[in-house]
Amino acid sequence: REEVLKVHARNKTMAPGINLKRVADATPGASGADLANILNEAALTAVRDNRKSITQVDLDKATEFVLAGSEKKSMVISPEEKRIIAYHEIGHALVAIKQKNGSPVRKITIIPRTNGALGFTMQAEEQEHVLMTREDLTDRLQVLVAGRAAEELMFGTCTSGAANDIERATSIARNMVTRFGMSEDIGMMALDTVVNPYLDAELRSNASQDAAARVEAEMKKLISDAYASAMQVLRENASTLNHLAEYLLLHENITGDEMKQLMKDEKARLAESAQDA
């Protein structure tokens, strides 16, 4: 991806110190057209600002635009709902950063997007993967359900904001059980077949009625176990969750590096408080 970006950057004026690898790291799975769009969007931003060269900030904004849509700051969100969204996104990010082999968190935002997202947490793989282990997929499940877990932990309720997370978690769990042979109960059986893989990749079930019920039970267990693990992480780090969420509410955006520093500061504060006590 970095080499493709270099090709598209040849006919554009780039500011000194541009890091195309940063963009490449943030765009796993992006097509050549997506990468070209990022450079074009960055160039348009520079032109609109009457600048002659593309900056790193332009590239970062363009990457977010291509991946998640443009910012929709005109959307009116009540303070109460904005607080829930902040805790939801920090829930995702905190569980992700606590995972031993999880993908690094690059950015957390609670600025709504034109694709309908009220906020998002951006992760980026450090290395390319063509294979996913059971542990990798379990980690993904935990991150996906962590937003809902944060809502229930901090507010004692749940919202519709986890709808997309639930859909994605359900899809991962189903593939683990019916296609990847990662269920001890079902075993190595292909109970789903991919139809039209080059179009919508629809799944066709080959399972009997009895097997279908067992599949659903296994899917529920995978998601429930992931939720319990995410909830445990959030409970153990409730003070950090509060600290990060309040910061996000104030600034609306947090980079991965800022999040790490905030966590270090909170850890130091807690250690100092413990000594004083």
TINU-156784 format. One record per residue: x, y, z negated of N, C-alpha, C in turn. Coordinates in steps of 0.1 Angstrom, whole numbers, padded with zeros to 4 digits, always signed. Example, Ala and Ser with C-alpha at 12.3 -4.5 7.8 and 13.67 -1.06 7.14 Angstrom:
BEGIN
+0132-0057-0078+0123-0045-0078+0132-0033-0078;+0128-0022-0071+0137-0011-0071+0129+0000-0079;
//
This chain:
BEGIN
+0008-0012+0000+0000+0000+0000+0009+0013+0000;+0020+0012-0007+0029+0023-0007+0034+0026+0007;+0038+0016+0014+0043+0018+0028+0032+0023+0037;+0020+0019+0035+0009+0024+0043+0007+0039+0040;+0007+0042+0028+0006+0056+0024+0017+0065+0030;+0029+0060+0030+0040+0067+0036+0038+0070+0051;+0032+0060+0058+0029+0062+0072+0019+0074+0074;+0008+0074+0065-0002+0084+0067+0003+0098+0062;+0013+0098+0054+0019+0110+0048+0029+0117+0058;+0032+0110+0068+0043+0115+0077+0039+0129+0083;+0027+0131+0087+0023+0143+0094+0016+0153+0084;+0019+0151+0071+0013+0160+0061+0025+0166+0053;+0023+0178+0049+0033+0185+0040+0031+0182+0026;+0041+0175+0020+0040+0170+0006+0048+0179-0003;+0043+0182-0015+0051+0190-0024+0063+0181-0029;+0074+0187-0034+0085+0180-0040+0080+0171-0052;+0086+0159-0053+0083+0151-0064+0071+0142-0063;+0065+0142-0051+0053+0134-0049+0056+0119-0052;+0047+0112-0059+0049+0098-0062+0038+0090-0056;+0041+0084-0044+0031+0077-0037+0029+0063-0044;+0039+0058-0051+0037+0045-0058+0026+0047-0069;+0025+0058-0075+0014+0061-0085+0001+0058-0078;-0001+0063-0066-0014+0061-0059-0015+0046-0055;-0004+0040-0050-0005+0026-0047-0009+0017-0059;-0003+0020-0070-0006+0012-0082-0021+0014-0087;-0027+0025-0083-0040+0028-0088-0051+0022-0078;-0047+0016-0067-0056+0013-0057-0055-0002-0052;-0055-0011-0062-0055-0026-0058-0068-0029-0050;-0066-0036-0039-0077-0040-0031-0081-0030-0021;-0075-0018-0021-0079-0008-0011-0074-0011+0003;-0082-0008+0013-0079-0011+0027-0070+0001+0032;-0065-0002+0044-0057+0009+0051-0066+0021+0053;-0079+0020+0056-0087+0031+0058-0089+0039+0045;-0091+0032+0034-0092+0038+0021-0080+0047+0018;-0068+0041+0021-0055+0048+0018-0054+0061+0027;-0058+0059+0039-0058+0071+0048-0068+0082+0043;-0079+0078+0038-0089+0087+0033-0084+0095+0021;-0076+0088+0013-0070+0095+0001-0061+0106+0006;-0052+0103+0015-0043+0114+0020-0051+0125+0027;-0061+0122+0034-0069+0132+0041-0077+0141+0031;-0083+0134+0021-0090+0142+0010-0080+0151+0002;-0068+0146+0000-0058+0154-0007-0054+0166+0001;-0053+0164+0014-0050+0175+0023-0061+0185+0024;-0073+0181+0024-0085+0190+0024-0085+0198+0011;-0082+0192+0000-0082+0199-0013-0071+0210-0012;-0060+0207-0007-0049+0217-0006-0053+0229+0003;-0060+0226+0014-0064+0236+0023-0075+0245+0017;-0084+0239+0009-0095+0247+0003-0089+0256-0008;-0078+0252-0014-0071+0260-0024-0060+0270-0018;-0060+0270-0004-0051+0279+0003-0036+0276+0000;-0033+0263-0001-0020+0259-0004-0014+0251+0009;-0002+0252+0011+0004+0246+0023+0009+0232+0021;+0009+0227+0009+0014+0214+0006+0005+0206-0004;+0006+0193-0003-0002+0184-0011+0005+0182-0024;-0001+0183-0036+0005+0181-0049+0000+0167-0054;+0007+0163-0065+0003+0150-0071-0011+0151-0077;-0015+0163-0082-0029+0165-0087-0039+0163-0076;-0036+0168-0064-0044+0166-0052-0046+0151-0049;-0035+0143-0050-0035+0129-0047-0043+0121-0057;-0042+0125-0070-0049+0118-0081-0064+0121-0079;-0068+0133-0076-0082+0137-0075-0088+0129-0063;-0080+0129-0052-0085+0122-0040-0086+0107-0042;-0077+0101-0050-0078+0087-0053-0092+0084-0061;-0095+0093-0071-0107+0091-0078-0119+0093-0069;-0118+0103-0060-0129+0105-0051-0132+0093-0042;-0122+0087-0036-0124+0075-0028-0129+0063-0035;-0124+0061-0048-0127+0050-0056-0141+0051-0063;-0144+0063-0067-0156+0065-0076-0165+0076-0071;-0162+0083-0061-0171+0094-0057-0166+0107-0063;-0172+0118-0058-0168+0131-0063-0175+0134-0077;-0169+0144-0084-0175+0148-0096-0189+0155-0094;-0198+0152-0104-0211+0158-0103-0213+0166-0116;-0206+0177-0117-0207+0185-0130-0220+0191-0132;-0228+0192-0121-0241+0199-0122-0252+0190-0130;-0249+0177-0132-0258+0169-0139-0259+0173-0154;-0271+0175-0159-0273+0179-0172-0274+0167-0181;-0265+0166-0191-0265+0154-0200-0266+0160-0214;-0275+0155-0223-0277+0160-0236-0264+0157-0244;-0261+0165-0255-0250+0162-0264-0250+0148-0270;-0262+0143-0273-0264+0130-0279-0260+0119-0269;-0265+0120-0257-0262+0110-0247-0247+0111-0242;-0241+0123-0242-0227+0125-0238-0219+0118-0249;-0223+0118-0261-0215+0112-0272-0215+0097-0270;-0227+0091-0267-0228+0077-0264-0219+0073-0253;-0219+0081-0242-0211+0078-0230-0196+0078-0234;-0192+0087-0242-0178+0088-0246-0174+0076-0254;-0182+0071-0263-0179+0059-0271-0179+0047-0262;-0188+0047-0253-0189+0036-0243-0176+0034-0235;-0172+0045-0229-0159+0045-0221-0147+0042-0230;-0146+0048-0241-0135+0045-0250-0135+0030-0255;-0147+0025-0256-0148+0011-0259-0141+0002-0249;-0144+0005-0236-0138-0002-0225-0122-0001-0226;-0118+0012-0227-0104+0015-0227-0096+0009-0239;-0102+0010-0251-0095+0005-0263-0093-0010-0262;-0103-0017-0258-0102-0032-0257-0092-0036-0246;-0092-0028-0235-0082-0031-0224-0068-0029-0229;-0066-0018-0236-0052-0015-0240-0047-0024-0251;-0056-0030-0258-0052-0040-0269-0049-0054-0264;-0053-0056-0251-0050-0070-0246-0035-0071-0243;-0030-0083-0245-0016-0086-0243-0012-0085-0228;-0020-0090-0220-0017-0090-0205-0027-0082-0197;-0034-0073-0204-0045-0065-0196-0039-0055-0187;-0047-0051-0177-0042-0041-0167-0041-0027-0175;-0031-0020-0172-0029-0007-0179-0041+0003-0176;-0044+0010-0186-0055+0021-0184-0048+0033-0178;-0054+0038-0168-0048+0050-0161-0056+0063-0165;-0069+0062-0166-0077+0074-0169-0091+0070-0174;-0096+0078-0183-0110+0077-0188-0116+0090-0187;-0128+0090-0181-0135+0103-0179-0150+0101-0182;-0157+0112-0187-0171+0112-0189-0178+0123-0180;-0171+0126-0169-0177+0135-0159-0184+0126-0149;-0198+0129-0148-0206+0120-0139-0200+0121-0124;-0203+0110-0117-0199+0109-0103-0211+0108-0094;-0208+0111-0081-0219+0110-0071-0224+0096-0068;-0216+0086-0072-0220+0072-0070-0229+0067-0081;-0233+0076-0090-0242+0073-0101-0236+0070-0114;-0223+0068-0115-0216+0065-0127-0216+0078-0136;-0219+0075-0149-0219+0086-0159-0205+0089-0165;-0196+0079-0162-0182+0080-0166-0176+0067-0162;-0163+0067-0163-0156+0054-0159-0142+0053-0165;-0138+0041-0166-0124+0038-0171-0116+0032-0160;-0106+0038-0156-0098+0033-0145-0086+0025-0150;-0085+0013-0145-0073+0004-0148-0066+0001-0135;-0053-0001-0136-0046-0005-0124-0036-0016-0127;-0036-0026-0118-0027-0037-0120-0013-0033-0117;-0004-0038-0126+0011-0035-0124+0017-0043-0113;+0011-0055-0110+0015-0064-0100+0004-0069-0092;+0006-0073-0079-0004-0078-0071-0007-0093-0076;-0020-0096-0075-0024-0110-0079-0033-0116-0068;-0030-0128-0064-0039-0135-0054-0046-0146-0062;-0041-0149-0074-0047-0160-0082-0051-0153-0096;-0063-0157-0101-0067-0153-0114-0068-0165-0123;-0062-0164-0135-0063-0175-0145-0075-0173-0153;-0079-0184-0160-0090-0183-0169-0089-0171-0179;-0076-0170-0184-0073-0159-0194-0075-0145-0187;-0071-0144-0175-0073-0131-0168-0088-0127-0167;-0096-0137-0163-0110-0135-0162-0117-0132-0175;-0113-0140-0185-0118-0138-0199-0115-0123-0204;-0103-0119-0201-0099-0105-0204-0108-0095-0197;-0111-0097-0185-0120-0088-0177-0134-0088-0183;-0139-0100-0187-0152-0101-0194-0152-0092-0206;-0142-0093-0214-0141-0086-0227-0141-0071-0225;-0134-0066-0215-0134-0052-0212-0147-0047-0207;-0154-0055-0198-0167-0051-0193-0178-0050-0204;-0178-0059-0214-0188-0059-0224-0184-0049-0235;-0172-0044-0235-0168-0036-0247-0175-0023-0248;-0180-0018-0236-0188-0005-0237-0201-0007-0244;-0208-0018-0242-0220-0021-0249-0217-0024-0264;-0206-0031-0266-0202-0034-0280-0200-0021-0288;-0193-0011-0282-0191+0002-0288-0204+0009-0291;-0213+0009-0282-0226+0015-0284-0233+0009-0297;-0233-0004-0297-0240-0011-0308-0233-0009-0321;-0219-0009-0321-0212-0007-0333-0213+0007-0339;-0213+0017-0331-0213+0031-0336-0227+0037-0337;-0237+0032-0329-0250+0038-0329-0261+0029-0333;-0258+0016-0334-0268+0006-0339-0278+0004-0328;-0275+0007-0316-0285+0004-0305-0277+0002-0292;-0285+0000-0281-0278-0002-0268-0286+0006-0258;-0279+0009-0247-0285+0018-0236-0285+0011-0223;-0291+0017-0213-0291+0012-0199-0277+0015-0192;-0268+0022-0199-0256+0026-0193-0247+0014-0190;-0250+0002-0196-0241-0010-0194-0246-0018-0183;-0256-0014-0175-0262-0022-0164-0252-0027-0155;-0244-0018-0149-0234-0023-0139-0223-0032-0146;-0220-0029-0158-0210-0038-0166-0216-0052-0167;-0229-0053-0170-0235-0066-0172-0236-0073-0159;-0239-0066-0148-0239-0073-0135-0226-0079-0131;-0215-0071-0134-0202-0076-0130-0198-0087-0139;-0201-0086-0152-0197-0097-0161-0205-0110-0158;-0217-0109-0154-0225-0120-0150-0219-0127-0138;-0215-0119-0128-0209-0124-0116-0196-0131-0119;-0188-0126-0127-0175-0132-0131-0178-0146-0138;-0187-0145-0148-0190-0157-0155-0196-0168-0146;-0204-0164-0137-0210-0174-0128-0200-0181-0119;-0191-0172-0114-0180-0178-0105-0171-0187-0113;-0168-0184-0126-0160-0192-0134-0166-0206-0136;-0179-0206-0137-0186-0219-0140-0189-0227-0127;-0194-0220-0117-0199-0227-0105-0189-0228-0093;-0178-0220-0094-0169-0221-0082-0155-0224-0086;-0151-0219-0098-0136-0220-0102-0134-0232-0111;-0144-0240-0115-0142-0251-0123-0136-0248-0137;-0140-0237-0143-0134-0232-0156-0144-0235-0167;-0153-0244-0166-0162-0247-0176-0160-0262-0180;-0157-0264-0193-0155-0278-0198-0168-0286-0197;-0179-0280-0198-0192-0288-0198-0195-0292-0183;-0194-0282-0174-0197-0285-0160-0186-0292-0153;-0173-0288-0156-0162-0295-0150-0159-0289-0136;-0151-0297-0128-0147-0292-0115-0157-0296-0105;-0168-0288-0105-0178-0290-0095-0182-0277-0089;-0184-0277-0075-0188-0265-0068-0203-0265-0067;-0209-0257-0076-0224-0257-0077-0229-0244-0069;-0220-0236-0065-0224-0224-0056-0215-0225-0044;-0221-0221-0033-0214-0220-0020-0215-0206-0015;-0204-0200-0010-0204-0187-0005-0209-0187+0010;-0220-0180+0012-0226-0179+0025-0222-0165+0031;-0218-0165+0044-0214-0153+0051-0203-0145+0043;-0191-0151+0042-0181-0145+0034-0176-0132+0039;-0178-0130+0052-0173-0117+0058-0184-0106+0059;-0195-0109+0054-0206-0099+0053-0209-0096+0038;-0220-0102+0033-0223-0098+0019-0219-0109+0009;-0212-0119+0014-0207-0130+0005-0218-0135-0005;-0229-0137+0000-0240-0142-0008-0237-0157-0013;-0242-0160-0025-0240-0173-0031-0252-0181-0029;-0250-0194-0025-0261-0203-0024-0259-0214-0034;-0269-0216-0043-0268-0226-0053-0270-0240-0048;-0261-0250-0052-0263-0264-0049-0267-0272-0061;-0270-0265-0072-0273-0272-0085-0287-0277-0086;-0288-0288-0093-0302-0293-0096-0308-0284-0107;-0321-0286-0109-0327-0278-0120-0321-0280-0133;-0317-0293-0136-0310-0295-0149-0296-0289-0150;-0289-0290-0138-0276-0284-0138-0276-0269-0139;-0287-0263-0133-0288-0248-0133-0290-0243-0147;-0297-0250-0155-0299-0246-0169-0286-0247-0177;-0278-0258-0174-0265-0259-0180-0256-0248-0176;-0256-0244-0163-0248-0233-0158-0251-0220-0165;-0264-0217-0167-0268-0205-0174-0264-0205-0188;-0265-0217-0195-0260-0218-0209-0245-0215-0210;-0237-0220-0200-0223-0218-0200-0219-0203-0197;-0227-0197-0188-0225-0183-0185-0227-0175-0198;-0238-0178-0204-0242-0170-0216-0231-0172-0227;-0226-0184-0228-0215-0186-0238-0203-0178-0235;-0199-0178-0222-0187-0170-0219-0188-0155-0222;-0200-0150-0218-0202-0136-0221-0204-0133-0235;-0211-0142-0243-0212-0140-0257-0199-0140-0264;-0190-0150-0261-0177-0151-0267-0169-0138-0264;-0170-0133-0252-0162-0121-0248-0167-0109-0256;-0180-0109-0258-0186-0098-0265-0182-0098-0280;-0182-0110-0286-0177-0112-0300-0163-0107-0301;-0154-0111-0292-0140-0107-0292-0138-0092-0291;-0146-0086-0282-0145-0072-0280-0150-0064-0292;-0161-0069-0298-0166-0063-0311-0156-0064-0322;-0149-0075-0323-0139-0077-0334-0128-0066-0332;-0123-0064-0320-0113-0055-0317-0117-0041-0321;-0129-0037-0317-0135-0024-0320-0137-0022-0335;-0141-0032-0342-0143-0031-0357-0130-0029-0363;-0119-0036-0359-0106-0035-0365-0100-0022-0362;-0104-0015-0351-0098-0002-0347-0109+0009-0347;-0118+0009-0356-0129+0018-0356-0124+0033-0358;-0114+0035-0366-0109+0048-0368-0103+0054-0355;-0096+0045-0348-0090+0049-0335-0101+0052-0325;-0111+0043-0325-0122+0045-0316-0129+0059-0318;-0131+0063-0330-0137+0076-0333-0127+0087-0329;-0115+0086-0332-0105+0096-0328-0104+0098-0313;-0104+0088-0306-0103+0089-0291-0116+0094-0285;-0127+0089-0290-0140+0094-0285-0142+0109-0287;-0138+0114-0299-0140+0128-0302-0131+0136-0293;-0119+0131-0290-0110+0138-0281-0116+0138-0267;-0121+0127-0262-0127+0126-0249-0139+0136-0248;-0147+0137-0258-0159+0146-0258-0154+0160-0256;-0143+0164-0262-0138+0177-0261-0132+0180-0248;-0124+0171-0242-0116+0173-0230-0122+0167-0218;-0131+0158-0219-0138+0151-0208-0130+0141-0200;-0117+0143-0200-0108+0133-0194-0096+0130-0203;-0091+0117-0202-0079+0113-0209-0071+0105-0199;-0058+0107-0198-0050+0098-0190-0045+0087-0199;-0040+0076-0192-0035+0065-0200-0024+0069-0209;-0015+0077-0205-0004+0082-0213-0009+0090-0225;-0019+0098-0223-0025+0106-0234-0031+0097-0244;-0038+0086-0239-0044+0077-0248-0034+0070-0257;-0023+0066-0251-0013+0059-0259-0007+0068-0270;-0005+0081-0266+0000+0091-0276-0010+0093-0287;-0022+0095-0284-0033+0097-0294-0034+0085-0303;-0032+0073-0298-0032+0061-0306-0020+0061-0316;-0008+0065-0311+0003+0066-0320+0001+0076-0331;-0005+0087-0327-0007+0098-0337-0017+0093-0348;-0027+0086-0343-0037+0081-0353-0031+0070-0362;-0023+0062-0356-0016+0052-0364-0007+0058-0375;+0000+0068-0371+0009+0075-0380+0001+0082-0391;-0011+0088-0387-0019+0095-0397-0025+0085-0407;-0029+0073-0403-0035+0063-0412-0024+0058-0421;-0012+0056-0416-0001+0051-0424+0003+0062-0435;+0002+0074-0431+0005+0085-0441-0006+0086-0452;-0018+0084-0448-0029+0084-0457-0028+0072-0467;-0024+0061-0462-0022+0049-0470-0011+0051-0481;-0001+0058-0477+0010+0061-0486+0006+0070-0497;-0002+0081-0493-0007+0090-0502-0016+0084-0513;-0024+0074-0508-0033+0067-0517-0026+0059-0527;
//
